């Protein structure tokens, strides 16, 4: 059985469970998505990132 390691978004602890044993929040995969030169969604991802930067006042 293959199991990937997961990371807690809140406290940063690593675990194999779907929720953190320390704080109880959901865990995410720390592994980035695979790179593809034919990225179909790059335009949308960049526009969302730009909106987030503008909301935070970084741009």
Secondary structure, DSSP 8 states (H G I E B T S, - for coil): -----EEETTT--EESSSB-TTT--BEEE-S-----SS-TTHHHHHHHHHHHHHHHT--
